Amino acid sequence: MLSIARLARYAAVLSLLTMTACSTHRAGRAVLGNPETPYPQQKAPEIGEILHLPTGTLVTPQQMFDVVTDARVVYVGETHDNPAAHRLELDTLKALEQRYPGKVALGMEMFVRSQQPVLDRWVAGELDEKAFLKAARWYDNWKMDFAYYRDLLLYAKEKRIPVVALNAEKELVQAVRSKPLEELTPEQKAQLPQMDLSDPYQRAQTESIFSGHNSHGKMAIDGFIRAQTLWDETMAESAVRYLTTPEGKERRLLVVAGGNHIGYGFGIPRRVFRRLPTSYATIGGRELAVQRAEKPVTMDVTLPDFPMVPFDFLVSYAYEGLPKPGVLLGVMFEPDPKGRGLVVNTVVPDSNAARAGVQKGDLLLALDNEPLKDSLDLIYGVKQKHVGDKSTLKLERKGEVIDLEVIFKIGEAPKHGKP
C-alpha cells in the first residue's frame, strides 16, 4: 500500500505548485507545469473535496457521478483497509445503479475466477453471509476483514447486481512469479491471458517499490513485474469477457481494485481498452489525515514522475479504521485431524482466551452452542462479538468437556491473524 507515501507527494504537488512557477525538464526539453497535476490547486486540499485533475476543477459528488456514469467502465482505486475508500466504491455503484437500473455489474479484484459460482449464488440470494465466506474461503484467499467489503457486497446482493471475479488463480501467480513464462508448463501457459510486459511505466513503478530493499535483485523484480502484469492482464481479460457476453454486453461495469492497478491508467484500464476500446473513467483517493487507532502500514517509496494524471477524479478523505473496534479470542489453532473441533496450539498471554482459562492442547468444540467444525466457524463467530460481549466456549480437556465464560475485551492480535 503506497497511500501514505503518496500523501506527502500529492499534498506537496497540489498545494504548493503553481502554473507559473513549475517547470520541469523531460527528454531534454522544458515542460510547462506538471503533467500529473496540470492545474494544481491554489490552496491546501481538504477532506471531502473532489478534484477533477485534468482541469483542476473542484466538483461535488453528484457532479463527479454525473460525469463518470457516462462511461461504460468506471474504475475506483482503493486502499484495501480504509473504510472511506469502500464508501466511495459503494456510492459509485449506487450512482450507476440509479442511472442504469438492472444494467450494472461489479468487478472485484478480491475474487479469483474459480470463485465465480460462489459469487453467483451470493447474488442469487442462496447464501447467507457465513455460508458465503465459507464457500469463498474469504479469510484464506483475501485475508482482509470482511467488514470492509460487507456493505458493497450486500448492496450487490440486494439489487441483484452481478459480481464478476476478476483475478488470477494464486497457483498461476506463484508460478509466473517464480520463473520466466517460457519455462511454464503447457497447462500453465494455457491459462495465461495475453501478456504485455513492455509497459515502461509499470516497470518504473515496480522498480521504485523494490528500490529501498537491497535483498531484492533483478530476478525478484522481474518476477514481480510478471506477477503484476498477470494480475492486471487477467483482470482486464475477465472484465472484457464479461462485457462481451450476452449478459454483460448491455451493462456498465464498476471495477474495484487496489490503487496501483488503476492509478495512471497503465494497469487494468489500458489493458481493458486494448481489448475493448470503450469509454472509461477513473476515481482515486488521497488520504490527508490518519483517523484510526491502528498504526498505518506504510512503505517508504518515492514513485517516478509519470506523464499523465493519476486519476480523472481525486477524492480527499481520511485514513480511517473500522467504526467498531474488533475483538479477538487470542488463540492459534489447527483443525482436529478427526474433525471434532479445533486444537489450541498457542494461547496469547493476557488475551481474552487466557483470562477465560483456555489452555494449550484444549479441543474447542463450540462457541455459544455453534459447533466449531473448521477455522471459519471460530473466525466468523468471534467477529460477531464486540467489546463487553460475553460468550460460552465449550471445549474438551483431557477427556472432560468444560464450559468457559469469555468476556471480550480489546486485546493484542496473535501473529498470523488467528482469532
C-alpha positions, 0 to 999 in steps of 0.5 A: 500500500503506497497511500501514505507515501503518496500523501506527502507527494500529492499534498506537496504537488497540489498545494504548493505548485503553481502554473507559473512557477513549475517547470520541469525538464523531460527528454531534454526539453522544458515542460510547462507545469506538471503533467500529473497535476496540470492545474494544481490547486491554489490552496491546501486540499481538504477532506471531502473535496473532489478534484477533477485533475485534468482541469483542476476543477473542484466538483461535488459528488453528484457532479463527479457521478454525473460525469463518470456514469457516462462511461461504460467502465468506471474504475475506483482505486482503493486502499484495501483497509480504509473504510472511506475508500469502500464508501466511495466504491459503494456510492459509485455503484449506487450512482450507476445503479440509479442511472442504469437500473438492472444494467450494472455489474461489479468487478472485484479484484478480491475474487479469483475466477474459480470463485465465480459460482460462489459469487453467483449464488451470493447474488442469487440470494442462496447464501447467507453471509457465513455460508458465503465466506465459507464457500469463498474461503474469504479469510484464506484467499483475501485475508482482509476483514470482511467488514470492509467489503460487507456493505458493497457486497450486500448492496450487490446482493440486494439489487441483484447486481452481478459480481464478476471475479476478476483475478488470477488463480494464486497457483498461476501467480506463484508460478509466473512469479517464480520463473520466466513464462517460457519455462511454464508448463503447457497447462500453465501457459494455457491459462495465461491471458495475453501478456504485455510486459513492455509497459515502461511505466509499470516497470518504473513503478515496480522498480521504485517499490523494490528500490529501498530493499537491497535483498531484492535483485533483478530476478525478484523484480522481474518476477514481480513485474510478471506477477503484476502484469498477470494480475492486471492482464487477467483482470482486464481479460475477465472484465472484457469477457464479461462485457462481451457476453450476452449478459454483460454486453448491455451493462456498465461495469464498476471495477474495484481494485487496489490503487496501483492497478488503476492509478495512471491508467497503465494497469487494468484500464489500458489493458481493458481498452486494448481489448475493448476500446470503450469509454472509461473513467477513473476515481482515486483517493488521497488520504490527508489525515490518519483517523484510526487507532491502528498504526498505518502500514506504510512503505517508504517509496518515492514513485517516478514522475509519470506523464499523465494524471493519476486519476480523472477524479481525486477524492480527499478523505481520511485514513480511517479504521473500522467504526467498531473496534474488533475483538479477538479470542487470542488463540492459534489453532489447527483443525482436529485431524478427526474433525471434532473441533479445533486444537489450541496450539498457542494461547496469547498471554493476557488475551481474552482466551487466557483470562477465560482459562483456555489452555494449550492442547484444549479441543474447542468444540463450540462457541455459544452452542455453534459447533466449531467444525473448521477455522471459519466457524471460530473466525466468523463467530468471534467477529460477531462479538464486540467489546463487553460481549460475553460468550460460552466456549465449550471445549474438551480437556483431557477427556472432560468437556468444560464450559468457559465464560469469555468476556471480550475485551480489546486485546493484542492480535496473535501473529498470523491473524488467528482469532 
